[in-house]
Amino acid sequence: MTAAIVWFRRDLRLADNPALQAACAGNRPIVPVYVHAPEELGAWAPGAASDWWLHQSLAALAGELRELGLDLVLRRGPSLQALTRLIRETGADAVHWNRLYEPAIIARDREIKAELRRAGLEVHSHNAALLHEPWTVQTGTGGDYRAFTPFWKACRRREEPPAPAPAPTQLAAPAGGLPEGEPLDAMGLLPAIRWDRKLEGHWQPGSAGAEARLAAFLDDGLASYDEGRDLPAQPATSRLSPHLHFGEIGPRQVWHAVQRRLARDGAGSLTAGAEAFLAEVGWREFAYHVLFHHPGFPDEPLNPRFSRFPWREDDGRLRHAWERGETGLPMVDAGMRELWATGWMHNRVRMVTGSLLVKNLRLPWQQGERWFWDTLVDADLASNSLGWQWVAGSGADAAPYFRVFNPVRQGERFDPDGEYVARWIPELAGLPAQHRHAPWQAPASALRAAGLRLDEHYPRPVVDLKRSREEALEAFQLIKQASA
Ligand SMILES: Cc1cc2nc3c(=O)[nH]c(=O)nc-3n(C[C@H](O)[C@H](O)[C@H](O)COP(=O)(O)OP(=O)(O)OC[C@H]3O[C@@H](n4cnc5c(N)ncnc54)[C@H](O)[C@@H]3O)c2cc1C
């Protein structure tokens, strides 16, 4: 029997993997390959934290395949050349992959599909990454959605996502064996200076890690998700985002695991926790929907009025302070330090740090988007663009521009004991909780007792919150009037 190639991309799992399932049907021999070709993603080639994750995730997938007697073949791009060579080497006459939705990847895949079909191959793409692919959800008039609630309602009216297939228990290699690939270390995914070691303690990339995260969340987080999800000091959210991004687990698996858990617990319908959690998974679907229908979304404001926004002239000082978590605003700095240390930041804090950058510092949202792109282990073109345009007020279903988060009030509300701030800014841990979100307002006696000298141990705010808020609103009025 001739072999089929399974081209792994961001679907780094064996269970619920339709490309793999289709390729090995009838115990057909398969050639599993990963092609490293970041340049094909243009300006949005993965950042350093994503590369670290990818390295670990490929190692995990290779281990799972090895247990079934197959080696993952690693090759370098260009993708078409790598696949063509592999077809020549193995005599494969079919290629399967799971679809991705970034504009550059869609264009590349279309070309590859056409080229391979011209060469006489059987080529099939499948859906592993979404509950509802972007073109399948349409408004009554056949258009795309720009608001989340009607989008999600439309998704919920559709059929339940199909139950995920289990991982195959056996896989066959081609009779002549598998060709050599390149060693994983040669892909250059790990940084030369090993700053990435700090990430190791926080994550277990790979499908086993993803499943363990999901199981832990179902046990400890799901029931109270609706209440706990906004509290960054609590481990109340699933932290599945990087696993979902790399396809180590798919949303169908998450969806059905939630349903099974509710059934086991005797819940007749979705609990408030489950409803809220699945809606967040729905935001991920919405992000892909928006990106698919608006390919310029990562770079340009969806609302064109914002392309004339009068951003502040910055010599890099403000941006640098924000990136390093040295703005003097504890809730912001804690978030930026969490990001730097772990490659992840709590959603509430992403909104607070983003708001400070875009509104108070009045720096372009694209600068924040880029920093997140390089430092997040879950950096995802669709969700990151949606998040930043939401914060900036320029995107689909975005926060209204005049909603400027006050990081002190946000801290007092969502981190009332200052626990999150103390965790990431230990120099503030000695202050009583009520002063941790605004140390510059703490009485001298409290600062003294905590051994904290402002400017020396921790900066004063780089920006006046009240004045900068007013300036942001004035700037917004300007673009509003200009486009009236
Ligand atoms: C400025 C900004 C940038 C962001 N950048 C990214 C990004 O690059 N990658 C990314 O995956 N998410 C991004 N998000 C969305 C969100 O912050 C993360 O998905 C979430 O914090 C991940 O943590 P979790 O897995 O514990 O989420 P949970 O609360 O457990 O949610 C479950 C899953 O739902 C999805 N999800 C949750 N919230 C959102 C959302 N608002 N938008 C899209 N999907 C969501 C994620 O896949 C997540 O894993 C961004 C949000 C903002 C405000």
Ligand as a Chemical Component Dictionary entry (heavy atoms), coordinates in Angstrom:
data_LIG
# 
_chem_comp.id                   LIG 
_chem_comp.type                 NON-POLYMER 
_chem_comp.pdbx_formal_charge   0 
_chem_comp.three_letter_code    LIG 
# 
loop_
_chem_comp_atom.comp_id 
_chem_comp_atom.atom_id 
_chem_comp_atom.alt_atom_id 
_chem_comp_atom.type_symbol 
_chem_comp_atom.charge 
_chem_comp_atom.model_Cartn_x 
_chem_comp_atom.model_Cartn_y 
_chem_comp_atom.model_Cartn_z 
_chem_comp_atom.pdbx_ordinal 
LIG C1  C1  C 0 -4.470  42.587 24.680 1  
LIG C2  C2  C 0 -4.845  41.116 24.646 2  
LIG C3  C3  C 0 -4.052  40.219 23.945 3  
LIG C4  C4  C 0 -4.388  38.854 23.907 4  
LIG N1  N1  N 0 -3.580  37.999 23.194 5  
LIG C5  C5  C 0 -3.916  36.680 23.129 6  
LIG C6  C6  C 0 -3.105  35.780 22.386 7  
LIG O1  O1  O 0 -2.119  36.157 21.728 8  
LIG N2  N2  N 0 -3.447  34.460 22.405 9  
LIG C7  C7  C 0 -4.541  33.993 23.086 10 
LIG O2  O2  O 0 -4.800  32.778 23.076 11 
LIG N3  N3  N 0 -5.336  34.834 23.766 12 
LIG C8  C8  C 0 -5.053  36.156 23.825 13 
LIG N4  N4  N 0 -5.844  37.000 24.546 14 
LIG C9  C9  C 0 -7.094  36.485 25.139 15 
LIG C10 C10 C 0 -7.000  35.974 26.591 16 
LIG O3  O3  O 0 -6.348  36.902 27.396 17 
LIG C11 C11 C 0 -6.293  34.623 26.713 18 
LIG O4  O4  O 0 -6.831  33.709 25.775 19 
LIG C12 C12 C 0 -6.479  34.027 28.101 20 
LIG O5  O5  O 0 -5.974  34.903 29.077 21 
LIG C13 C13 C 0 -5.775  32.699 28.186 22 
LIG O6  O6  O 0 -5.826  32.188 29.474 23 
LIG P1  P1  P 0 -6.633  30.862 29.798 24 
LIG O7  O7  O 0 -6.219  29.795 28.857 25 
LIG O8  O8  O 0 -6.473  30.583 31.245 26 
LIG O9  O9  O 0 -8.108  31.299 29.455 27 
LIG P2  P2  P 0 -9.518  30.760 29.962 28 
LIG O10 O10 O 0 -10.162 31.874 30.677 29 
LIG O11 O11 O 0 -9.399  29.476 30.663 30 
LIG O12 O12 O 0 -10.309 30.578 28.591 31 
LIG C14 C14 C 0 -10.319 29.339 27.858 32 
LIG C15 C15 C 0 -9.797  29.554 26.452 33 
LIG O13 O13 O 0 -10.642 30.450 25.745 34 
LIG C16 C16 C 0 -9.865  31.264 24.855 35 
LIG N5  N5  N 0 -10.035 32.671 25.245 36 
LIG C17 C17 C 0 -10.286 33.152 26.476 37 
LIG N6  N6  N 0 -10.449 34.496 26.431 38 
LIG C18 C18 C 0 -10.279 34.864 25.146 39 
LIG C19 C19 C 0 -10.325 36.107 24.446 40 
LIG N7  N7  N 0 -10.603 37.254 25.079 41 
LIG N8  N8  N 0 -10.069 36.114 23.121 42 
LIG C20 C20 C 0 -9.813  34.966 22.447 43 
LIG N9  N9  N 0 -9.768  33.754 23.053 44 
LIG C21 C21 C 0 -10.008 33.706 24.375 45 
LIG C22 C22 C 0 -8.424  30.841 25.018 46 
LIG O14 O14 O 0 -8.108  29.916 24.012 47 
LIG C23 C23 C 0 -8.419  30.194 26.389 48 
LIG O15 O15 O 0 -7.409  29.237 26.549 49 
LIG C24 C24 C 0 -5.541  38.391 24.593 50 
LIG C25 C25 C 0 -6.322  39.307 25.305 51 
LIG C26 C26 C 0 -5.981  40.652 25.336 52 
LIG C27 C27 C 0 -6.845  41.605 26.109 53 
# 
loop_
_chem_comp_bond.comp_id 
_chem_comp_bond.atom_id_1 
_chem_comp_bond.atom_id_2 
_chem_comp_bond.value_order 
_chem_comp_bond.pdbx_ordinal 
LIG C1  C2  SING 1  
LIG C2  C3  SING 2  
LIG C2  C26 DOUB 3  
LIG C3  C4  DOUB 4  
LIG C4  N1  SING 5  
LIG C4  C24 SING 6  
LIG N1  C5  DOUB 7  
LIG C5  C6  SING 8  
LIG C5  C8  SING 9  
LIG C6  O1  DOUB 10 
LIG C6  N2  SING 11 
LIG N2  C7  SING 12 
LIG C7  O2  DOUB 13 
LIG C7  N3  SING 14 
LIG N3  C8  DOUB 15 
LIG C8  N4  SING 16 
LIG N4  C9  SING 17 
LIG N4  C24 SING 18 
LIG C9  C10 SING 19 
LIG C10 O3  SING 20 
LIG C10 C11 SING 21 
LIG C11 O4  SING 22 
LIG C11 C12 SING 23 
LIG C12 O5  SING 24 
LIG C12 C13 SING 25 
LIG C13 O6  SING 26 
LIG O6  P1  SING 27 
LIG P1  O7  DOUB 28 
LIG P1  O8  SING 29 
LIG P1  O9  SING 30 
LIG O9  P2  SING 31 
LIG P2  O10 DOUB 32 
LIG P2  O11 SING 33 
LIG P2  O12 SING 34 
LIG O12 C14 SING 35 
LIG C14 C15 SING 36 
LIG C15 O13 SING 37 
LIG C15 C23 SING 38 
LIG O13 C16 SING 39 
LIG C16 N5  SING 40 
LIG C16 C22 SING 41 
LIG N5  C17 SING 42 
LIG N5  C21 SING 43 
LIG C17 N6  DOUB 44 
LIG N6  C18 SING 45 
LIG C18 C19 SING 46 
LIG C18 C21 DOUB 47 
LIG C19 N7  SING 48 
LIG C19 N8  DOUB 49 
LIG N8  C20 SING 50 
LIG C20 N9  DOUB 51 
LIG N9  C21 SING 52 
LIG C22 O14 SING 53 
LIG C22 C23 SING 54 
LIG C23 O15 SING 55 
LIG C24 C25 DOUB 56 
LIG C25 C26 SING 57 
LIG C26 C27 SING 58 
# 
